[in-house]
């Protein structure tokens, strides 16, 4: 979730988080206006995060090996507007996995 040009933009993760816990969404909206204090990640959180990155990398490799076309828009960099345009172009081209 981010505030861009006075509008709140929601990610797919934000929508899933809302379905799991409406209170979390309320806190995230408050955090956009007034950042809430956060605790530092402990060793357990860092380990879980590292394992998550490994899982994501393996899943990307799985997708690349099982589909004829794959594009990672986030990896291309650029502004949000450029990423949106790249996503639309990929959809128009019929890319299997975006």
N, C-alpha and C positions, 0 to 999 in steps of 0.2 A: 504494500500500500504506500502510495506517495502522493504528495500534494504538488501538482504541476500547473502553473498558471492559474492558481486559485481553484482548481478542480481536483477532487480526490480520484485517483486512478487505482483500481483494484486489480490484483493479479489473480491467477487461477488459485494460487495458494491461499489468498485472502478469502476467496469464496468457499474453499474447503474448510478453512478455519472457522468461518461463520457458521457453517453447517454443524461443525463439531462443538462450537462454544460461542454463543452470541456475546458473552461478556468479554472474551478475548478481542473481538472486533471493536467493542466499545473502548477498551483500553488502548487499542492501536489507533483509533480515531483521536482520542485524547492526546496520545503521544505525538501525533502530527502537529498539534497546536502547541503543546507544552511537553517537551521531552521528559519522560519519566526516568527515574534512576534505574540503572540496570546493574546487576551483579556481574562480576567477572566469571567467565566459564572456568569451572574446575576441571580436574584431570579427567573425570568420568565424561563430562560433556564434550571435552576435546576428543576423547577416544570415540565416542558415538559419532561425532561430526566427521572424523577421519574415516571411519568405516562407512559412513553415508556417502562420502566422496568416492570411495572405492566402488561401492555398489552402483552409483550413478555412472561411473566410467565404464563399468562392465556392461551395464544395461545399454549404454550408447553403442558399444561395440556389438552387442547382440542385435540392436536395431539396424546398424549398418550392414551386418552380415545377412540379415533376413529380408531386407527391402532394397529395391533397386535404386531408390533415390532418397537421400537424407540430407537435411541442411540444419545447421545449428546457427540460428539467427543471433543469439547472444554472443557467440564467439566472433562474429564479424565486427563487433564494436559499433560505434556511431551513436547518433542521438536517438531518442525515442521515436521521433518521426521517421528517421531512416530505417529503424528496425520494423516499424509498422509497415512502411512501404515494401521492405524486403519480404515481410511475411505475406503481404497481399500478392506480390509477384510470385512467390513460391506456391501459393495456393492456386493462382491462375495457371501456372505451369503444370500443376498436378503432382507436385512433389509428394512422395508417399509419407514421409515423416518430417515434420517441421518442429 
